[in-house]
Structures are given as structure tokens and as C-alpha cells.
Amino acid sequence: MGNNFIARQPICKRGAEVAGYELLCRDNELAEDAFKDGDTSAAKTLLNSFVDVALDKVAGQNRAFVPVTREFLLSPFAEALPKKRVVLEIPGDTRVDQPLVDSVARLSKKGYWVALDGFTGADQAKPLAKFTKFAKLDVHAESWDAVITQFLDLKKLGLPLVARNVDTREDYEFSSKLGFDLFQGSFFCTPDPTLHKQIPFNRLSTIYLLTKLQDPDISPRELEHAVGQDLAITYRVLRYVNSPAHAFPRKIESIRHAVALVGTGLLSNWASAALLGSIENKPRELMVTGIVRAHMCQQLGAALHQKDVSQFFTVGLLSVVDALLDRPLRDALMLLPMSDAIKDALLHHKGRLGEALSCIKAYEHGDWNNTRCGTLSEKAIRDAYLSSLIATRGIAAEFAA
């Protein structure tokens, strides 16, 4: 996909279990002229790039909801996409006629999943409804009264309905009570004040330990002691270090041995990921988001030639602390012994740290006009995102096992 920006947004079941990812692309390369003009060679190159970047690197083994054009659906190239890994989304402004219906029917018969995105009424969607798996509605496109009307109309089609732009707890409560089946957005990254009037001690102690692990001056002895406070975390870190992915020449038997081989910085990051994944009663995707942000923030800091990139990792990791503690961010940070620079970055996006975090959040939401970080090129930002997804996938899979 060249060097175009591409991100993902989770589509969740109730309870924030991920059902797939919406692909957010600055330029939809599946709308290229090659698919209209029958340029087979160019179309194959675009499709190979799309599969490699969008599906393999961004979506992983999850289904990817992919916006497609009418021309792409009418072309023979639609069937070149792996049918078990994509959901083909038809935008609401697409012209629906018999050739399109026939094409969607053929794809459906061959096992492809199709979704309708932004079809606001049953009459508009009816010709395609029996060949589709989902219908999506933007809960912020109009007033909530209008969303209710559209929801009830589309419900007649018998399709699972996906609420889009669910970015707050209020959005989630509204769409959940209304009866949506899936929820697209970052609502799980916001605090839920109804869950905990008092912060569970084990969760607070875990956050304290996270901040300790991110101390750039932590000594090997202190790191060993910090990780060793929790036997379950010690076990998970040692199992991860000993996984085939790292291919150390001999088995690592202790945290002290691991520190000697990989260093305090990398081991602290791995232990932080294990800790974040150990927090109970929080969706796994929250952990994934925190680790992706931490890795991406660290890489942006390194690309900017910042001296202490561990601070960047800390800012990315703790950017989800409000959701972890179900407190407003300012209140959550009052409980933690963090430097003013880190707090200012998290609260106000100040300084290089805050600029990197602001860039990451804009990237996550597909806000490409605000996806900037110092003098870094778009390619550098995009590559930092993709490599962070890949690194996080391996860590999250190992620690979740």
C-alpha cells in the first residue's frame, strides 16, 4: 500500500471482546483505476500489497472490515481477497442496481462476508440485505432520536447491527441498550465510573509496579526485586524470554539471568506488558492498546533522537491508566509518583512526549491531518505504527496463553 497511512479500529462484541477491525486508510487503494480499467498486473500488485500490509500486519488473524467501491465489487479482483479474512463494506452512497446486486450475490455464495455501512433505511438496504452479514450505523451522524428511528427500521431486515463511532461510555450505554450487536470505537479506553467506587488494592499496586518498572534509573537488583514481587508475573516473563522467538542459546532460569542477557530496559518493557495483561475485569484490547501506544511512542522518541526513550514508552503505556483505574485521568495520575513532564504529556500533550502521544491518538482515529510528530516523515510514523502492532501481537499472544 505504498507509504499511505493505514490504521485499525476495533469492532467489539459486548464486553469489548474483539470481533474484527475496521481498516482506516487515508487513500483507498482498492478504488484505484487498475480495478476499473482491467490492468491485471497493477491490480495484482495493489492486492498483494493490501494483503501484506492491511491484512497481515494490521489485522493479523482477525477479520478486517474493508471499505470497497462499486467498481471493485464489479471487477473480478474482489475474489482475489482471502474470503475468511475480510468483510467487504459497501458505503451508503453506493449506487445500488441489478449489476451490483448480482455481484454481491455471487460473492456471498462463494463465502464472502459483506456489510452495509451507512444505509439509513430498510428500503435502501433491502435489495442487498439477504446477501449481507451486517449493517452499520454511525451513532453520531445525526441526533440519537434519528439513530433510534434508523435502527428500528434496519432491524426489520434481521441483520446484526454494528454501532460505529462508539468512543465514550455514554455512546456504548446508548447503543448497547438500544440493541446493537457490535460496537466500533475506542469506548473501552475511557473510564467507567459505575464499575468501581473504590480502586481494588491489587489493581492499584499493579499500577504502582508499572511505574516502578518504567524508572529509567532502575538498577538490575531493583528490577529483579520488582518483578519478583509477583510470582505469576515472574513466571510469565521467564516463559516469554524462553520462547522460541528469542532463540537464546540456553534456558534462562531467573530474572537476574534475564537482566544480564537482555538488559533492564527491554526486560522492564516485557514485565510491564505482562503486568498490564494481568489486570482482571478489563478487556484484553485495552492491554493491546496500551502496549501498542508504548512501543509506538518509544519508536517516535528514538526517531526524534530523544535521549531518554523510556519516558516515551511510559507515556504510551500510562495513556490508558484512566480506563484501568476507572478514574478521570487527572485523578488517576494524582495516585502515581510520575514526573511533571510525563503528567503534562498525558494531561495536556505538552512537550515532545505529549506531541508523540497526540500523534498516536490522531493516527488511531484516522485523523490524518493531525498525524504529525516533529519533523518525522509520514513513512516514519506509519512504520512505527506497523512495527508496534507486530511487536504487540507477539507479546500479547504469549502473555495471554
Phi, psi and omega in degrees: 000032180059223177245023181292148175295137173212131181226183179222153176228127184293143171247117192245153168278179174298139185089002176068025170282130186289129176257342180170183179230134169281130177273126178253114183238138176291317177237123180280099184287347174282001175257008183297156181298336181302327181282337178274322188268355179076024176284091189301314183298313180295321181295319179295321178297316178297317181293319179298318178295319180297315180296316183295313185274301188292314185275307185289311186277320186272308185271338182064228181268002178279155174292139178253124175277115190243115175296132181230157180265166176301317181299320180295317180295327180278347181275162177286351186283342179302325182282357176277344177284144180292115191294337181273002184238357183232155165237117184278117183262127178259116180296152184294340180268010179287137177288122182258116176219183186297318178301320179292316179301317180297319181294315179295321177298319179295316179296318179298318179298330180274002174103006179279142174266137181233142177235149175257125184241110178091012171282116192266001179207157183296323182297319179294322186272342190305318182299333183255348192302319185287352179252007185242159182260330185217158167231138184244142176231137176276116184285355177244006181294323179221192178292160180295330176298319179292322178298319179299316179299313181294319179301310182296326179290313181291333180300334180298337183283346178077018180265146169300137184251136182250125175273127181253152183065043176268088189249358178227165176296326178295319176300316183294316180298317180298308185288329178291314180294327179293328177120013175299150182266326181227158188222119181255124179150188186250030182303328183288348178270007179246150182292147176246096185293348180278347186278318187222115172284328178235136182289126176302138184300319183296328179288319180294319179294327177295318179295320177301316180295323176302315181293325178296318181295335182268009175292117183296341182260012181296136181272160176306320180295316179295322178296316179301316180294317182298312180293322183291351178294337183235109184296324180295319178293319177304314180298315184293322179294315180295323178296320179294315180299326182271004181291154181303337182298333184263338171050046174290148187296333176216161185294139179266122189261344185213162176297322179300317178296318180296318178300317181297326184275317188251346179092160184291323185298307183292319181294324176299319179297315180296317180295323178297319178297319179295319179295315181300322179285347183272351182289124185277159175062028173230143183295145180301327182295336175294317176298315180301315180299316180298319182287321176300313180299319181298312181294317182293318179298318179297318180292323176295319177299318179295319180294333177274003178062038176281146187289314185249086182286346177296329176295324178295317177302316182299315181298315178298316182295316184276002177291349177252011186294330178296320178289326179293323183259357182052051178221151170306147187303318181299318179293320180296319183288337177296338181275352189243141181276066182258156179291159178298325181297318180290318179296318179296323178295317183287321185275322190234002182057040180272153175071183178298322179299313180292325178296319178295316180295318178299319178299316182296315181295321176297318180299314181303325184267003181069024178271075191294331180295335180252011178273084182222148177210099180057228181261011184293143178286162176299323179297318181296320179292315180297316181295325177297320179295311183296316181292330177291322176299315182295315180298317182293324181300317180293316180295311184297320180295319182292316183284340180276344184288000000 
